[in-house]
Amino acid sequence: MSLQDTPRANRLHIGIFGRRNAGKSSLLNAITGQQHAIVSEVAGTTADAVYKSMEIHGLGPCVLIDTAGFDDEGELGQLRVQETEKAALKTDVALLVFAPGQDLALEKAWLEKLLGHGIPVIPVLNKADIAMGGPAQEAARAKKELGLSPVLVSAGTGAGISQLRQQIIRVLPEDYEQPSITGELVEPGDRVLLVMPQDIQAPKGRLILPQVQVTRDLLDRGCVIVSATADLLDAALAAMAAPPDLIITDSQVFPLVYQKKPPESRLTSFSVLMAGYKGDINTFVEGAAAIEALTEKSRVLIAEACAHAPLAEDIGREKLPRMLRQKAGQGLAVDFVRGGDFPEDLTGYDLVLHCGACMFNRRLVLERIRQAREQKVPITNYGVALAALAGILDKICY
């Protein structure tokens, strides 16, 4: 990804679902106008989900997800179906692809599954140009069995692709991504001090993604930005002609920055901002209250979006577990999941602690929040938890 590219996590995710040989890969190629996915008459050619980032007129930056057929068979086939189910959790808009004359019982089941996750679904009748009874008859049958009118396309000829793009625009979720990371916290002309972490996880010469995204957001909002590391906080404050309107800090130095900030300056963190941008900040704040109830017999799940190798003093794998045990007792059990892994059953946990999710799209984070809430398990975010552990959660803004 170049500096000019929109990060994948910030793009609209369009999932393409269907049986093997329904024409999913051909449809992806037709939508993009390029040969991104391998197309074959052999069933099961797509083994793993294929993610293609692109721009679609009227939609902007998107990710098209070409999934393995949900009718795959055998032990390996079931693993592929599981990966398709994981891809569904990241999907903002689903294209449910089927061919003429095809039994639609499995499509009906997947339609209900996707709708159950709150995902808009567009049925797509592919190969409509070769429908035995004619496209209109096939469309009427599909509407009767699925309850939704399909878009008729031919991935081979390109017919109907323009209409499909328009339908995607029509069903686009209004809240699939928050319009701004900083929301209502800043106005044009505000002075913002960024207390930047010196993150050893970031490659040399680079900033970590939340810092880049917050900086760009503030520039777009017309703010005046001053940046410094935590050890130069005093110098940065002294260099400013007036106190900053807002200070955005690394959550790990919340206590230091809170102690030194001017009384009139509001305070938040990169991770707290990401909690609202990628998830539900109010749910995360509510979930942080569970920290006070943790004991040495409690169990906590820490979920990380990144699958990087752990380094010394890693925030998720070292610092937070240590801080929680110092508060609740050394017997506190902590489990970890990374990347796309996340248990379906959370009922054995007293708290789920999620990272800032800069590598995830908002749909996936909201799905995890929904899952936790349905199972009545509190869920919070790294930054919110660190503010709570520092005793200043009620004194920061979000």
Residue pairs with C-beta under 8 A, 6 or more apart in sequence:
1 7
1 8
5 53
6 53
6 60
6 61
7 209
7 213
7 358
8 51
8 53
8 63
8 361
9 278
9 357
9 358
9 359
9 360
9 361
10 61
10 177
10 213
10 361
11 53
11 61
11 62
11 63
11 361
12 59
12 60
12 61
12 62
12 63
12 92
12 93
12 172
12 176
12 177
13 62
13 63
13 65
13 90
13 91
13 92
13 93
13 361
13 363
14 62
14 63
14 64
14 65
14 91
14 92
14 93
14 94
14 95
14 168
15 65
15 67
15 87
15 88
15 90
15 91
15 93
15 94
15 95
15 119
16 24
16 27
16 28
16 64
16 65
16 66
16 67
16 94
16 95
16 97
17 24
17 67
17 70
17 84
17 88
17 94
17 95
17 96
17 97
17 110
17 114
18 24
18 69
18 70
18 96
18 97
18 98
18 107
18 124
18 126
19 69
19 70
19 71
19 98
19 99
19 102
19 106
19 107
20 43
20 44
20 45
20 68
20 69
20 71
20 72
21 41
21 43
21 69
21 99
22 69
22 97
22 98
22 99
22 102
22 126
23 97
23 99
23 126
23 127
23 155
24 37
24 46
24 66
24 67
24 69
24 97
25 37
25 38
25 39
25 45
25 46
25 50
25 66
26 37
26 39
26 126
26 155
26 156
27 95
27 97
27 124
27 126
27 153
27 155
28 36
28 37
28 50
28 52
28 64
28 66
29 35
29 36
29 37
29 39
29 155
30 153
30 155
30 156
30 158
30 161
31 56
31 64
31 161
31 164
31 165
32 52
32 54
32 64
36 50
36 52
36 64
36 66
37 46
37 50
37 52
37 66
38 45
38 46
39 45
43 69
44 68
44 69
44 72
44 77
44 80
46 66
46 67
46 68
46 69
47 68
47 80
48 68
48 80
48 83
49 65
49 66
49 67
49 68
49 83
49 84
49 86
49 87
50 65
50 66
51 63
51 64
51 65
52 63
52 64
52 65
52 66
53 61
53 62
53 63
54 61
54 62
54 63
54 64
55 61
55 62
56 62
56 165
56 168
57 165
58 165
58 166
58 169
59 165
59 168
59 169
59 172
63 361
65 87
65 90
65 91
67 83
67 84
67 87
67 88
68 80
68 81
68 83
68 84
69 80
69 84
70 81
70 84
70 106
70 110
71 106
72 78
72 80
72 81
86 340
88 94
88 113
88 114
88 117
88 119
89 117
89 363
89 364
89 367
90 360
90 361
90 363
90 364
91 114
91 119
91 363
92 119
92 120
92 172
92 173
92 176
92 361
92 363
93 119
93 120
93 121
93 122
93 168
93 171
93 172
93 173
94 114
94 119
94 120
94 121
94 122
95 121
95 122
95 124
95 164
95 168
96 107
96 110
96 111
96 114
96 121
96 122
96 123
96 124
96 146
97 124
97 126
98 104
98 107
98 123
98 124
98 125
98 126
98 142
98 150
99 125
99 126
99 127
100 125
100 127
100 128
100 130
100 131
100 132
100 133
100 138
101 131
101 132
101 138
104 142
104 145
104 146
107 123
107 145
107 146
108 145
108 146
111 121
111 123
111 146
111 147
111 148
114 121
115 121
117 367
117 370
118 370
119 363
120 171
120 172
120 173
121 148
122 148
122 150
122 151
122 164
122 167
122 168
122 171
123 142
123 146
123 148
123 149
123 150
123 151
124 150
124 151
124 153
124 164
125 131
125 135
125 138
125 139
125 142
125 150
125 151
125 152
125 153
126 153
126 154
126 155
127 154
127 155
127 156
128 135
128 138
128 139
128 152
128 153
128 154
128 159
128 160
129 135
129 154
129 156
129 157
129 159
130 154
131 137
131 138
135 152
138 152
139 149
139 150
139 152
142 148
142 149
142 150
143 149
143 150
151 160
151 163
151 164
151 167
152 159
152 160
152 163
153 159
153 160
153 161
153 163
153 164
154 160
155 161
176 362
176 363
177 361
177 362
178 276
178 277
178 362
180 217
180 220
180 221
181 213
181 214
181 217
181 273
181 274
181 276
181 277
182 214
182 217
182 218
182 221
182 246
182 273
183 276
185 246
185 266
185 268
185 397
185 398
186 192
186 218
186 221
186 223
186 245
186 246
187 221
188 221
188 222
188 223
189 222
189 223
189 224
190 221
190 223
190 224
190 245
190 246
191 223
191 224
191 226
191 240
191 242
191 243
191 244
191 245
191 246
192 218
192 223
192 224
192 225
192 226
192 244
192 245
192 246
192 247
192 248
193 226
193 227
193 228
193 236
193 237
193 240
193 244
193 246
193 247
193 248
193 265
194 211
194 214
194 215
194 225
194 226
194 227
194 228
194 247
194 248
194 249
195 228
195 229
195 230
195 233
195 236
195 247
195 248
195 249
195 250
195 253
195 257
196 207
196 211
196 227
196 228
196 229
196 250
197 208
197 211
197 229
197 230
197 250
197 252
197 253
197 270
198 229
198 230
199 208
200 311
200 312
201 208
201 306
201 308
201 311
201 314
202 208
207 215
208 358
209 358
209 359
210 270
210 271
210 273
210 274
210 356
210 358
211 270
213 358
214 248
214 270
214 273
215 225
215 227
218 225
219 225
226 236
226 239
226 240
226 244
227 236
228 235
228 236
230 249
230 250
230 253
230 256
230 257
233 256
233 257
233 260
234 260
237 243
237 244
237 260
237 261
237 262
243 262
243 264
243 265
244 262
244 265
245 265
245 266
246 265
246 266
246 267
246 268
246 397
247 257
247 261
247 265
247 266
247 267
247 268
248 268
248 269
248 270
248 273
249 257
249 267
249 268
249 269
249 270
250 269
250 270
251 269
251 270
251 271
251 272
251 382
251 383
251 386
251 387
252 315
252 319
252 386
254 267
254 269
254 386
254 387
254 390
254 392
254 396
255 390
255 392
257 267
258 267
258 390
258 392
258 395
261 267
266 396
266 397
267 392
267 395
267 396
267 397
268 396
268 397
268 398
269 383
269 386
269 387
269 396
270 356
270 383
271 355
271 356
271 381
271 382
271 383
271 384
271 386
272 281
272 381
272 383
272 384
272 387
272 396
272 398
273 383
273 398
274 356
274 357
274 358
274 381
274 383
275 281
275 284
275 356
275 381
275 383
275 384
275 398
276 398
277 362
278 356
278 357
278 358
278 360
278 361
278 362
278 365
279 354
279 357
279 362
279 365
279 366
279 369
279 381
280 366
280 369
281 384
281 398
283 369
283 373
283 379
284 354
284 379
284 380
284 381
284 384
285 380
285 384
285 393
285 398
286 378
287 351
287 352
287 372
287 378
287 379
287 380
287 384
288 378
288 380
288 384
288 385
288 387
288 388
288 393
289 378
289 388
290 350
290 351
290 378
290 380
291 324
291 327
291 351
291 380
291 385
291 388
291 389
293 350
294 300
294 324
294 327
294 328
294 332
294 350
294 351
295 328
295 329
295 332
296 325
296 328
296 329
296 330
296 331
296 332
297 329
297 331
297 332
298 328
298 332
298 333
298 350
298 351
299 332
299 333
299 334
299 335
299 348
299 349
299 350
300 321
300 324
300 332
300 333
300 334
300 335
300 349
300 350
300 351
300 352
300 353
301 334
301 335
301 336
301 337
301 343
301 346
301 349
301 351
301 352
301 353
302 316
302 317
302 320
302 321
302 334
302 335
302 336
302 337
302 353
302 354
303 336
303 337
303 338
303 342
303 352
303 353
303 354
303 355
303 368
304 316
304 317
304 336
304 337
304 338
304 339
304 355
305 338
305 339
305 355
305 356
305 357
305 358
305 359
305 360
306 338
306 339
306 355
306 359
307 338
307 339
310 317
310 318
312 318
313 319
315 382
316 336
316 353
316 355
316 382
317 336
320 353
320 382
320 385
320 386
321 332
321 334
323 386
323 389
324 332
324 334
324 389
325 332
325 334
327 389
335 349
337 343
342 368
342 371
344 371
345 375
346 352
346 371
346 372
346 375
346 377
347 375
347 377
349 377
350 377
350 378
351 377
351 378
351 379
351 380
352 368
352 372
352 377
352 378
352 379
352 380
353 379
353 380
353 381
353 382
353 385
354 365
354 368
354 379
354 380
354 381
354 382
355 381
355 382
356 381
356 382
356 383
357 364
357 365
357 381
368 379
369 379
372 378
372 379
373 379
380 388
384 393
384 398
387 393
387 396
